[in-house]
Amino acid sequence: MSAAAEDEDAFKEDFADEADFADEGDFADVFAEEFHDEVFPFVPAPRDGSRWQAPADLEEHLSELCEDDDSYTYLRAVAVEGLYRPVTLHEKDPEADASPLLTVDLPDGRKAAQVYTAGLLPRPHPAVVYEFVTLGALARGCPDDVDFLVINAATPCERYYLTTDEEREVWADLHERHHRADGPSDRIETRRTGAPEPGPLLHGLACGAHLCFANGDPWNTVDWHGAGHRNEVGRLEESWGVSGRADWLSIQVRLIQREVSPWYWDFVLGARNALVERGGPRVDAELWRECVEATLRGRVLETEGPDAPHRPGEDPELDDFVAALRGLVGKVLRYEARFRADELLPPDGFVRTVAAWDIGRASKMARWGRGARYANEAEMIGALERACGAARSSYSSWEEFSAGYVLGRCLHFDQEEFGSWYTDVLHAHRALTTDPDSPWLTVPFGSVDA
């Protein structure tokens, strides 16, 4: 049995009966312990009159606008960021672009539709999901029998808006002028409330900081709704081929085991590591290439026996593969030279492993699985803690972790063009290693319990 298969079995034993993972499982059984009363946000203002601690910058801004009674600027802020609307899972039509807005009847007989900003969403519930919706979509699609749109009901930044035609024109105009289709990105978003305490879980969340920065996602929350349920499902299907619990578990384990990236990337890096251990950090490029070739041909001999064609010229396919790995040495050296020039690596630094490319994505995959309701909370937390362990066993600092992640991404996508696949993640690296709010400056790498 492979290491990945063993870890997958352990993963299943830790969190659920193995039968649950044969297919998408019985939803009621898998999420039976997750039913709770926090279906909608309920955040009362402090009773002592002290200032409310908002979960994020947006909600703090909205709270201040409520105090100033500035309804227009409030709407402009939510037009930029977008909103989330609750949807009951059993009423969702997977083929439909939208499900009906949930509404409540007010005491005076009028009807209100509830929507919320991201920082106020409650912990995920098995029966209710939250879907992303823009102010423009609400202007077009709010039902005629809804009298009010209430944003962030039962919180210190609650605001009611009439749904008249005139009001909807304002919503549509604000959406047109201020909303970006690709959403906020390239930012460090830190939740001020509800984050885990320092430890393996928080460290595992920090492992996904590159992707959180790129997507503008909060890095330190386990109450994951992401881009909304439908979008999370679509993301996994389109980008990863994941369409259910079994698919999610499989890719999650493979990422933690570093089996998604090609094995030969770390094989080539490992050959240099062996030379460094024997002769010091300065390794001649040709010696490295010869070590890669000799090690690979030696493994063919060991695994297939003395009669196997392993010498140059005996197996054209093997020769081509050897040539590709020798060429990979040069590619790595050129990337590392650029990394040093851009101060992503220190002057004498090099990348020992690209494990971070899979580990960082594993950290986000755990949350994406939760957002799609393919993973329950215990499974997500277990996966994040495994990401922590994998990172700490492979690296000694966030800077080293980041360099491994960047090289893995470049080998995967960039093809030595040093285009946006590189420059975007270089920008993220610089922000994550310098911004005081960054997880990499607030979460110790080597001591997760400190």
Order of alpha helices (4+ residues) and beta strands (2+ residues): alpha-alpha-alpha-alpha-beta-beta-beta-beta-alpha-beta-beta-alpha-alpha-alpha-alpha-alpha-alpha-alpha-alpha-alpha-alpha-alpha-alpha-alpha
